[in-house]
Amino acid sequence: MQNQTYVTRRVPATTFVRNRNTVRHTKRSLGSISQIVIVSMLTLVFGLIYVAEGTKATSFDYEISSVESEITEMNAKKDDLAVEKARLNSVATAKNSAVAANMEDATVTGYATE
């Protein structure tokens, strides 16, 4: 009988072997310039969002101040009308009082001449 030994066959990486791919794919990544462009674009977009939100808050601030000034004007008109009402009520009360009923009507007697 012959001695049989098992010999493994080593295959170099570049040779053609059945059911194996011969192409090696290298992992691709973005270059440094592409990364800088992407980061700057993201920064620009977030900056624009920040500015848009800031202007929105400012426009609400202007609306609130205009409403507050309108409220102030209406309160001033209300106070003026309250004073006018009190004046008219006092004239009506004085006209209907007992003292005013006993007074004589005023008549013009004449004008002073030099």
VENQUIHU-V950229 format. One line per field, one symbol per residue. phi: phi as a letter, one per 20 degrees, with the letter a starting at -180 (. if undefined). Layout:
phi=???
This chain:
phi=.eeddedededffeeecfmceeedeefecffffffffffffffffffffffffffffffffffffffffffffffffffffffffffffffffffefffffeeefeceeqdfce
